[in-house]
Amino acid sequence: MLILFIIPLFFISSQSISHEIHKHQTLRVLTWEGYVTDADVLEVNKLLEESGYHYKVEIILPYAQGAEQMFDLIRAKQCDVAFLTLFFIKMQKERTAKLLQEINTNSPRLSNYKHIYPNLTGLEMGMNSLNQPLYIPWGGGIYGFYINKDKVPDDKIPTSINALWEDEWHRKFSLNQSQQWYNLGLAFMSQGLSPFYMYEAIVEGDRNKVRELSKPNSMLQHRLSELYLSAGGFWKTSPEFNNNLLIISSWGPEIHAENAKGANWQLIDFDEGHMAWLDTINFVKGLEGEKLEAAEIFANYFIGKQVQSRVANELSMVPVSKLAPINPLLGGAQEIFKENMFVPPYNYSSYELMKKMTDKASLAVEHSKKNP
């Protein structure tokens, strides 16, 4: 009788432990701060439970910080789902792309995928060698310039990027300092060229063109240094607002916050267009079975109407879904996002050249401060 009594207890205990382990499996998500809220986590966990999946979302901390950090975490198998910026995928000889798996866009669990603007799907820098997508579009934005409508009348708002070099706007606009390729892009655009002209020349293997562009005394360097000398301020993380600046460069959310306080900043719709970025949802290689299905349910929620509306209304970004309202400050995805204006997957050579040129422009600013 003793043996018969012990065996059932052991059996029940094993089942209980197994159930607890199964119940607490996690779907680890690497995301930028603000993209996934606590309310989102609760909602997705509820969806997973109702659908019979024994997974719960776990947000990786610290949040996403950049291409290098995200690559390191993915390579170390510390996350299952990531919110990569599109051009990160094929940076550094496509090393991150090799760690991602293709998206089955026809999965029944991705029912909201069909509502994504078609100009955002199938972008070459997010496809693998078999032309399968390694990303699901989620939300994006631009390196935009916003003008203070309370101080500048409509007929004085500039229409061309070239205005940033004109005396009228001298010291009255700001530039981002930490992601220097955007400012180099402005210099190219002011000459009627692609903002990614340097990168394109490197990819084409045109060494003579690259050499001419990057000479210390080149027209491009002169143009870039002039832009830096004309700027009234530089910011690294988020733009600063003061009474001297009539034009603020921004990723968008800060402008939304200022306008919510009663300000009246409006995007300048430059004739040359806007350099754009797109943040995406990606699945790390190795996802399969129920875990993959749980990841698809997570992704589907984030491209659904509720979250996509928050992308437009609270994050001041451009939503990718046709179900969401158009961001009144930026406009719609079809107008804002043009394939040739997406930041490309810069390589090491591109970064080094751009840093060298923008460092020279920054030195010119420091010199001017010492010798006004």
Disulfide bonds with the S-S distance in Angstrom:
none
